[in-house]
């Protein structure tokens, strides 16, 4: 029998540390061809829209999909057990989506950033930016986080919230975008359609997690960020070609071959690809279904152990 798990229950069933672990395991399964991911499918009518992410992981005996209905931000993950051939769970996935996106950036940073990174710069102060900071601070000994965003009130609330989560880390309002860009690890988590991060501002050896460009018409970073990056990694090659506006100019200028981009699963379970060198790195994230079903499987397993969730009549 399948179970239905509400958002409030998800909050008490998994942590960011859990999310980082299961996202990395799912990527390792993908690396060794035991997991499969499909690019996002979007459907728009004249009045509304929905998108769909599909993935399967034989190592977890799980296959499923995530749906996001644009009106009201209604998001669910549905997973099936490939051994019993039955539906396992339907999970409300707003929080789950934020956790898995942050976790993926933490995994990318683990394999791409300077292990001694101590400063983090963040463009954006929304719910995605929050889990980005949460994830990176779980992975690194961050001493200072600098934040900038268009809305001063939202930014101050964000700083207060993150400070409560990490009281020993200095969470500060940045004096300029240049100051944010000069950090060891830089994250762009905005809805901007024009670059908020410029390569001219960055320090050599920085690592960038760019997570907001999920449309070919959006670009949070300029061409110089890509030009300065010695290593560029995407979450999914096919999905990046379809949605990554950040890399469009780089493809058009011949800086990157869109058919031969490195995927995140290619570098997991390996030493840090910097190999001790001072190189600048970029991770372009649009979000993939594999992360959703990996974390959904853990949420379901925990719910069953703790007798949470509501039984469904099928």
JOMOBEL-V855947 format. One record per residue. N is the residue number from 1. NEAR is the number of other ideal C-beta (glycine too) atoms within 10 Angstrom. Layout:
n = [N | N]
near = [NEAR | NEAR]
This chain:
n = [1 | 2 | 3 | 4 | 5 | 6 | 7 | 8 | 9 | 10 | 11 | 12 | 13 | 14 | 15 | 16 | 17 | 18 | 19 | 20 | 21 | 22 | 23 | 24 | 25 | 26 | 27 | 28 | 29 | 30 | 31 | 32 | 33 | 34 | 35 | 36 | 37 | 38 | 39 | 40 | 41 | 42 | 43 | 44 | 45 | 46 | 47 | 48 | 49 | 50 | 51 | 52 | 53 | 54 | 55 | 56 | 57 | 58 | 59 | 60 | 61 | 62 | 63 | 64 | 65 | 66 | 67 | 68 | 69 | 70 | 71 | 72 | 73 | 74 | 75 | 76 | 77 | 78 | 79 | 80 | 81 | 82 | 83 | 84 | 85 | 86 | 87 | 88 | 89 | 90 | 91 | 92 | 93 | 94 | 95 | 96 | 97 | 98 | 99 | 100 | 101 | 102 | 103 | 104 | 105 | 106 | 107 | 108 | 109 | 110 | 111 | 112 | 113 | 114 | 115 | 116 | 117 | 118 | 119 | 120 | 121 | 122 | 123 | 124 | 125 | 126 | 127 | 128 | 129 | 130 | 131 | 132 | 133 | 134 | 135 | 136 | 137 | 138 | 139 | 140 | 141 | 142 | 143 | 144 | 145 | 146 | 147 | 148 | 149 | 150 | 151 | 152 | 153 | 154 | 155 | 156 | 157 | 158 | 159 | 160 | 161 | 162 | 163 | 164 | 165 | 166 | 167 | 168 | 169 | 170 | 171 | 172 | 173 | 174 | 175 | 176 | 177 | 178 | 179 | 180 | 181 | 182 | 183 | 184 | 185 | 186 | 187 | 188 | 189 | 190 | 191 | 192 | 193 | 194 | 195 | 196 | 197 | 198 | 199 | 200 | 201 | 202 | 203 | 204 | 205 | 206 | 207 | 208 | 209 | 210 | 211 | 212 | 213 | 214 | 215 | 216 | 217 | 218 | 219 | 220 | 221 | 222 | 223 | 224 | 225 | 226 | 227 | 228 | 229 | 230 | 231 | 232 | 233 | 234 | 235 | 236 | 237 | 238 | 239 | 240 | 241 | 242 | 243 | 244 | 245 | 246 | 247 | 248 | 249 | 250 | 251 | 252 | 253 | 254 | 255 | 256 | 257 | 258 | 259 | 260 | 261 | 262 | 263 | 264 | 265 | 266 | 267 | 268 | 269 | 270 | 271 | 272 | 273 | 274 | 275 | 276 | 277 | 278 | 279 | 280 | 281 | 282 | 283 | 284 | 285 | 286 | 287 | 288 | 289 | 290 | 291 | 292 | 293 | 294 | 295 | 296 | 297 | 298 | 299 | 300 | 301 | 302 | 303 | 304 | 305 | 306 | 307 | 308 | 309 | 310 | 311 | 312 | 313 | 314]
near = [9 | 19 | 19 | 15 | 25 | 13 | 13 | 11 | 19 | 24 | 12 | 11 | 21 | 22 | 13 | 20 | 13 | 16 | 29 | 22 | 17 | 22 | 30 | 22 | 19 | 33 | 27 | 16 | 21 | 24 | 17 | 10 | 9 | 14 | 24 | 15 | 25 | 17 | 18 | 21 | 14 | 15 | 10 | 10 | 7 | 5 | 7 | 10 | 13 | 15 | 16 | 14 | 26 | 20 | 24 | 22 | 23 | 13 | 14 | 22 | 14 | 23 | 19 | 27 | 19 | 27 | 16 | 18 | 13 | 14 | 9 | 6 | 9 | 13 | 19 | 20 | 27 | 19 | 27 | 19 | 18 | 16 | 8 | 9 | 7 | 11 | 16 | 23 | 25 | 20 | 31 | 18 | 25 | 15 | 19 | 27 | 22 | 21 | 27 | 30 | 26 | 29 | 29 | 28 | 31 | 25 | 27 | 30 | 27 | 17 | 23 | 26 | 27 | 20 | 12 | 8 | 20 | 14 | 20 | 28 | 27 | 29 | 27 | 27 | 27 | 17 | 16 | 20 | 26 | 19 | 24 | 29 | 27 | 21 | 29 | 27 | 22 | 17 | 21 | 21 | 10 | 22 | 14 | 14 | 25 | 24 | 23 | 21 | 22 | 13 | 12 | 10 | 9 | 14 | 19 | 14 | 12 | 23 | 17 | 10 | 13 | 21 | 15 | 9 | 13 | 15 | 8 | 8 | 18 | 12 | 23 | 13 | 14 | 20 | 10 | 11 | 16 | 14 | 15 | 25 | 26 | 17 | 24 | 22 | 28 | 27 | 33 | 28 | 27 | 25 | 14 | 17 | 13 | 9 | 20 | 22 | 25 | 15 | 20 | 10 | 19 | 24 | 13 | 9 | 16 | 27 | 28 | 32 | 28 | 28 | 28 | 26 | 27 | 19 | 15 | 15 | 9 | 19 | 25 | 26 | 30 | 18 | 19 | 16 | 28 | 23 | 14 | 16 | 25 | 14 | 16 | 23 | 22 | 27 | 25 | 28 | 16 | 17 | 23 | 25 | 17 | 16 | 23 | 26 | 19 | 32 | 26 | 18 | 18 | 22 | 17 | 11 | 11 | 7 | 14 | 21 | 9 | 16 | 9 | 7 | 20 | 15 | 20 | 27 | 24 | 17 | 21 | 20 | 13 | 9 | 9 | 16 | 16 | 19 | 7 | 9 | 10 | 11 | 18 | 21 | 24 | 27 | 27 | 30 | 29 | 24 | 21 | 32 | 27 | 29 | 30 | 30 | 30 | 30 | 27 | 30 | 23 | 19 | 28 | 24 | 15 | 18 | 23 | 14 | 9 | 11 | 7 | 18 | 22 | 12 | 9 | 12 | 5 | 7]
